[in-house]
Structure formats: structure tokens, C-alpha cells
Amino acid sequence: MKQLLNLIIFSLFVTICFSQSLTSKADSLRDEGNLEAAISVYKQADFKSSNNADNTYNLACAYALTYQIDSAFHYLNIALRDNRTLWALADSDLFSLTDDSRWNEIENIQLKKFQEKNGQLQQLNYAKELLSIILKDQALDYYIKQARSLYMKNGYIPQWYYPLGSYKQQIGQDNYKTMQGLIKKFGWPKYSTVGKLAADAPLLVINHHESDSVRKQYLPQIKKSCEEGEGSCMEYAKIQDRILVNEDELQLYGMQFRSTENRTLEPFPIKDPEYVDKRRKEIGLEPLKDYLKRKINYDWTIKQKN
């Protein structure tokens, strides 16, 4: 009996490891832009271990990215069965699903489960609208990232990027108008009233706006929310640095990057770079060395002072 139990445990262990290996392979295929192949491998992993909610969610996203709507909803509902977060409602991979009537049901179910676990949101409808803004703000990012990868590899922008770029710009303009109306109606969103994820929606829209005058207009409020713990200090740092870089000044936090001659990325010049970690720590950000390595695979070597 003991030998049989050990055999069952070993078989289960092998199955889980094999499934994880398949998921990793599928993730790589997805990152490379080979979505159909990724779907095939995600499905293999799902067959081997149907209890892996992350794999099932990634499969749903891959179907959504290829506009296979019915399959995307099928696997998304399975993946979210025991999920009590709001992440899916802001996930740009699922953008193709948002015009379908089934999406509203997904939103309502996830908001209900989230509140059952975390307590009632003070501004529930506001939170729902803000999550939608985040999703739309980052819509098409997967495809645009593929265009960027091809540029880095080949040295020219693929022709299919241009209609996507134009559509992305229109989404940004529409989002900004929507955001202005929501803020006028509900006030500036706070972590304590709409949740951390939803409250960051205006910051993304403002950071992606084409005009620095908009960023300057809202910067005091964004900084205030960061300092009070009611908004993202990460997004504040990005917006502050973007304003400085666009005015040919030295950035403070190392959040803005530029392309080099060999088509890699590096941070724009930083004011007093030996003190950048001190400034970052003051607003709760990780050391720049760790951030740059994770974000753009850049080795930051300047020794820091306190």
C-alpha cells in the first residue's frame, strides 16, 4: 500500500513538473509573438493539469489576443472560478472581449467576489469605470511590443504598426475625456475608496497623454496622493521624470529610457546619479539597479551615497 501511495505521489509530481515546463514554453512562444503555437502548448499543459488556473488564464488571454472570442470566454470563466482579484478587469490582453455582453457579467462577478474578500468599495461604480480605463489605456500593447521587438532586431518599424499606433492614439484621447468626466463627477480617486488598482487609472492616462501641459496640470495632485499613500509613487516618478526629460533637464528617479546606437535601452541622464536610490527610497521605490535590470536588462553600476 505504501509503495502504491509513493507511486501515485511521484506520478502526480512528474505531471505537475511537466505541466509547468509546458507553460513556460508557451509563455516563451507568446512573448515571441507566436500565439497559435502558444495556444497549442497551453492546451497541452491544461490537459496535463487542469487545476493550473494561471495556465488556463494565459490560454484565455492568448485566445483573446487572436480574437477567438468564444474560446477566450470559455477558458477565462474557468480560470477565474476561484479568483477574487480585479486584475482581469484591467488586463489589456482581454481588450477584444470588452464589447461582448459576456464581459459585463465577468466584471460584476469579479467585483462581487473581490468585495466579499476585501470589504465593500466606497465608490463601486467609479472603480468599475476606472478599471475599464486601465484596460483600454494599455490596449494593443502586446502587438506594439512585438513591433518594438522587430525594430530592435531589424532596424525598421513593421508597416502594420502604423494603423495600430493611430488607433492607440485615438483610444488615449477618448480615455482622457472619459477620465476628466469621471474626476469631475466623483473627485480624484483614492486607494481607500476605489482600491489600489483602480485608483491608478488617471496616472496611466496622464502619463500617456501627448501634452506635457496635462502632466504639469495634474502633477501636484499625483505627488500629493503618493505622499499620502493614496496613489502610486511609481507612476508619480514616471510622470515627473517624463516632464523633466521633455524639457531637456536631468531626470530624478531614472524612470525614462532612450535607445542607444545598437538599439538597446538605457536611462536618460539622471541628476546627481549617486543619490538616485536615496530619492527613490523616500517615495518607496526599489533601488534603481534592480529596477533597470528587470525592466530593460540594463546594468546600473554607479555607487550610491546616502
C-alpha positions as CSV (number, residue, x, y, z in Angstrom):
1,M,0.0,0.0,0.0
2,K,2.8,2.4,0.9
3,Q,4.6,1.6,-2.4
4,L,1.4,2.4,-4.3
5,L,0.9,5.7,-2.5
6,N,4.5,6.7,-3.2
7,L,4.0,5.8,-6.9
8,I,0.8,7.9,-7.1
9,I,2.6,10.9,-5.4
10,F,5.6,10.5,-7.8
11,S,3.3,10.4,-10.8
12,L,1.5,13.5,-9.6
13,F,4.8,15.3,-9.1
14,V,6.0,14.4,-12.6
15,T,2.7,15.5,-14.1
16,I,2.9,18.9,-12.4
17,C,6.5,19.5,-13.4
18,F,5.8,18.5,-17.0
19,S,2.8,20.9,-17.0
20,Q,4.9,23.7,-15.6
21,S,7.5,23.1,-18.3
22,L,4.9,23.3,-21.0
23,T,3.5,26.5,-19.5
24,S,7.0,28.0,-19.5
25,K,7.4,27.0,-23.2
26,A,4.0,28.5,-24.0
27,D,4.9,31.8,-22.3
28,S,8.1,32.0,-24.4
29,L,6.2,31.4,-27.6
30,R,3.7,34.1,-26.6
31,D,6.5,36.6,-25.9
32,E,8.0,35.8,-29.3
33,G,4.7,36.6,-31.0
34,N,3.8,33.0,-32.0
35,L,0.3,33.0,-30.5
36,E,-1.1,30.0,-32.3
37,A,1.8,27.8,-31.2
38,A,1.5,29.2,-27.6
39,I,-2.2,28.3,-27.6
40,S,-1.4,24.7,-28.6
41,V,1.2,24.3,-25.8
42,Y,-1.1,26.0,-23.2
43,K,-3.8,23.5,-24.1
44,Q,-1.3,20.6,-23.7
45,A,-0.5,21.9,-20.2
46,D,-4.1,22.4,-19.4
47,F,-4.8,18.8,-20.4
48,K,-2.0,17.5,-18.2
49,S,-3.0,19.6,-15.2
50,S,-6.4,21.2,-15.4
51,N,-6.1,22.7,-11.9
52,N,-3.4,25.2,-13.0
53,A,-5.5,28.4,-13.0
54,D,-2.6,30.6,-14.2
55,N,-2.0,28.4,-17.3
56,T,-5.8,28.4,-18.0
57,Y,-5.8,32.2,-17.7
58,N,-2.9,32.6,-20.0
59,L,-4.7,30.3,-22.5
60,A,-7.7,32.6,-22.3
61,C,-5.6,35.7,-22.9
62,A,-3.9,34.0,-25.9
63,Y,-7.3,33.3,-27.4
64,A,-8.4,36.9,-26.7
65,L,-5.2,38.2,-28.4
66,T,-6.1,36.2,-31.5
67,Y,-9.7,37.4,-31.4
68,Q,-11.1,33.8,-30.8
69,I,-13.8,35.3,-28.5
70,D,-15.8,32.2,-27.6
71,S,-12.8,30.2,-26.6
72,A,-11.4,33.1,-24.7
73,F,-14.6,33.4,-22.6
74,H,-14.7,29.7,-22.0
75,Y,-11.3,29.4,-20.5
76,L,-11.5,32.8,-18.7
77,N,-14.5,31.7,-16.8
78,I,-12.7,28.5,-15.7
79,A,-9.6,30.4,-14.7
80,L,-11.5,33.0,-12.6
81,R,-13.6,30.4,-10.8
82,D,-11.6,30.8,-7.5
83,N,-10.1,34.1,-8.3
84,R,-11.1,37.0,-6.1
85,T,-8.9,39.8,-7.6
86,L,-9.7,42.5,-10.0
87,W,-6.7,42.1,-12.2
88,A,-8.6,40.5,-15.1
89,L,-10.8,43.7,-15.4
90,A,-7.7,45.8,-16.1
91,D,-5.8,43.3,-18.3
92,S,-5.3,44.7,-21.8
93,D,-4.8,41.2,-23.2
94,L,-8.6,40.8,-22.8
95,F,-9.4,44.0,-24.8
96,S,-11.1,42.1,-27.6
97,L,-13.7,40.7,-25.1
98,T,-15.0,44.1,-23.8
99,D,-17.6,44.7,-26.5
100,D,-19.3,41.4,-25.8
101,S,-22.2,41.3,-23.4
102,R,-20.5,38.4,-21.5
103,W,-17.8,40.9,-20.4
104,N,-20.2,42.8,-18.2
105,E,-21.0,39.6,-16.4
106,I,-17.3,38.9,-15.8
107,E,-16.9,42.4,-14.3
108,N,-19.9,42.1,-12.0
109,I,-18.8,38.6,-10.7
110,Q,-15.2,39.7,-10.0
111,L,-16.2,42.8,-8.3
112,K,-18.6,40.9,-6.1
113,K,-16.0,38.3,-5.2
114,F,-13.4,41.0,-4.5
115,Q,-15.7,42.8,-2.1
116,E,-16.7,39.6,-0.3
117,K,-13.0,39.1,0.5
118,N,-11.8,42.7,0.9
119,G,-14.8,44.6,2.0
120,Q,-17.2,47.0,0.2
121,L,-15.7,49.6,-2.1
122,Q,-16.9,53.0,-1.2
123,Q,-17.2,54.1,-4.9
124,L,-18.0,50.8,-6.7
125,N,-19.2,52.2,-10.0
126,Y,-16.3,54.6,-10.1
127,A,-13.9,51.7,-9.5
128,K,-15.5,49.7,-12.4
129,E,-15.2,52.7,-14.8
130,L,-11.5,53.2,-13.8
131,L,-10.6,49.6,-14.3
132,S,-12.1,49.8,-17.8
133,I,-9.9,52.9,-18.4
134,I,-6.7,51.0,-17.4
135,L,-7.6,48.1,-19.7
136,K,-8.2,50.4,-22.7
137,D,-5.2,52.6,-21.9
138,Q,-2.9,49.6,-22.4
139,A,-4.9,48.0,-25.2
140,L,-2.9,46.9,-28.2
141,D,0.3,46.9,-26.0
142,Y,1.1,43.3,-26.8
143,Y,1.1,44.0,-30.6
144,I,3.0,47.2,-30.2
145,K,5.6,45.4,-28.1
146,Q,6.0,42.9,-31.0
147,A,6.6,45.8,-33.3
148,R,9.2,47.2,-31.0
149,S,11.0,43.8,-30.8
150,L,11.1,43.7,-34.6
151,Y,12.5,47.2,-34.7
152,M,15.2,46.3,-32.2
153,K,16.0,43.2,-34.3
154,N,15.8,44.5,-37.9
155,G,16.3,48.3,-37.5
156,Y,13.0,49.3,-39.1
157,I,9.3,49.6,-38.0
158,P,7.0,47.0,-39.5
159,Q,4.3,48.5,-41.7
160,W,1.4,47.0,-39.7
161,Y,2.4,49.1,-36.6
162,Y,1.1,52.4,-38.1
163,P,-2.6,51.7,-38.0
164,L,-2.2,50.2,-34.5
165,G,-0.4,53.3,-33.4
166,S,-3.1,55.6,-34.8
167,Y,-5.8,53.5,-33.1
168,K,-3.9,53.6,-29.9
169,Q,-3.7,57.4,-30.0
170,Q,-7.4,57.6,-30.5
171,I,-8.0,55.3,-27.5
172,G,-5.8,57.6,-25.4
173,Q,-7.7,60.7,-26.4
174,D,-11.1,59.0,-25.6
175,N,-9.8,57.8,-22.3
176,Y,-8.6,61.2,-21.3
177,K,-12.0,62.7,-22.0
178,T,-13.7,59.9,-20.0
179,M,-11.2,60.4,-17.2
180,Q,-11.9,64.2,-17.0
181,G,-15.7,63.5,-16.8
182,L,-15.2,60.9,-14.0
183,I,-13.0,63.1,-11.9
184,K,-15.5,66.0,-12.2
185,K,-18.3,63.7,-11.1
186,F,-16.5,61.6,-8.4
187,G,-13.4,63.5,-7.4
188,W,-9.8,62.3,-7.6
189,P,-9.7,58.6,-6.9
190,K,-8.1,57.2,-3.8
191,Y,-6.8,53.8,-2.8
192,S,-9.1,53.9,0.2
193,T,-12.3,54.5,-1.9
194,V,-11.8,52.6,-5.2
195,G,-9.0,50.2,-4.4
196,K,-5.3,50.3,-5.4
197,L,-5.7,49.0,-8.9
198,A,-8.5,51.3,-10.0
199,A,-7.0,54.4,-8.4
200,D,-4.0,54.4,-10.7
201,A,-6.1,54.8,-13.9
202,P,-5.8,58.6,-14.2
203,L,-2.0,58.4,-13.7
204,L,-1.6,56.0,-16.7
205,V,-3.8,58.2,-18.9
206,I,-1.9,61.3,-17.9
207,N,1.5,59.7,-18.4
208,H,0.5,58.6,-21.9
209,H,-1.0,61.9,-22.9
210,E,0.8,63.7,-25.8
211,S,0.9,67.0,-24.0
212,D,3.2,67.9,-21.1
213,S,0.9,70.7,-20.1
214,V,-1.6,68.0,-19.0
215,R,1.1,66.2,-16.9
216,K,2.1,69.5,-15.3
217,Q,-1.5,70.3,-14.5
218,Y,-2.0,67.1,-12.5
219,L,1.5,66.6,-11.1
220,P,0.8,68.4,-7.7
221,Q,-2.3,66.1,-7.1
222,I,-0.3,63.0,-8.2
223,K,2.5,63.9,-5.9
224,K,0.1,64.6,-3.0
225,S,-1.6,61.2,-3.5
226,C,1.8,59.5,-3.5
227,E,2.9,61.2,-0.3
228,E,-0.4,60.4,1.5
229,G,-0.3,56.7,0.4
230,E,-3.4,57.2,-1.7
231,G,-1.8,56.8,-5.1
232,S,1.1,55.2,-7.0
233,C,4.5,56.7,-6.3
234,M,5.8,54.6,-9.2
235,E,3.6,56.5,-11.7
236,Y,4.4,59.8,-10.0
237,A,8.1,59.1,-10.6
238,K,7.4,58.2,-14.2
239,I,5.4,61.4,-14.8
240,Q,7.8,63.7,-13.0
241,D,10.8,62.3,-15.0
242,R,9.0,62.5,-18.3
243,I,8.3,66.2,-17.8
244,L,12.0,66.8,-17.0
245,V,13.3,64.8,-19.9
246,N,10.9,66.5,-22.3
247,E,12.3,69.9,-21.1
248,D,15.9,68.6,-21.6
249,E,16.5,68.5,-17.9
250,L,18.0,65.7,-15.8
251,Q,15.5,63.2,-14.5
252,L,15.3,62.4,-10.8
253,Y,14.3,58.8,-10.5
254,G,15.6,57.0,-13.6
255,M,12.2,56.1,-15.0
256,Q,12.6,57.3,-18.6
257,F,14.7,55.4,-21.2
258,R,16.2,56.1,-24.6
259,S,17.5,53.9,-27.4
260,T,21.3,53.6,-28.0
261,E,23.0,53.2,-31.3
262,N,22.9,49.4,-31.1
263,R,19.2,49.6,-30.4
264,T,19.3,48.7,-26.7
265,L,17.7,50.8,-24.0
266,E,19.4,53.0,-21.3
267,P,18.1,55.6,-18.8
268,F,18.2,59.2,-19.8
269,P,20.8,61.2,-17.8
270,I,20.0,61.5,-14.0
271,K,20.6,64.4,-11.7
272,D,23.2,63.5,-9.0
273,P,23.1,59.9,-10.0
274,E,24.9,58.8,-6.9
275,Y,21.9,59.9,-4.8
276,V,19.1,58.4,-7.1
277,D,18.4,55.5,-4.7
278,K,18.1,57.9,-1.8
279,R,15.4,59.8,-3.7
280,R,13.7,56.6,-4.8
281,K,13.7,55.2,-1.3
282,E,12.0,58.4,0.0
283,I,8.9,57.6,-2.1
284,G,9.0,53.8,-1.6
285,L,10.7,52.7,-4.8
286,E,13.2,49.8,-5.1
287,P,16.9,50.5,-5.9
288,L,17.4,51.7,-9.5
289,K,19.9,48.8,-10.1
290,D,17.1,46.3,-9.5
291,Y,14.5,48.2,-11.5
292,L,16.6,48.7,-14.6
293,K,17.8,45.1,-14.7
294,R,14.2,43.8,-14.5
295,K,12.8,46.5,-16.8
296,I,15.3,46.8,-19.6
297,N,18.1,44.4,-18.7
298,Y,20.5,47.3,-18.0
299,D,23.4,47.1,-15.6
300,W,23.4,50.2,-13.3
301,T,26.9,50.5,-11.8
302,I,27.1,53.9,-10.2
303,K,27.9,53.5,-6.5
304,Q,25.2,55.1,-4.3
305,K,25.5,57.5,-1.4
306,N,23.1,58.2,1.5
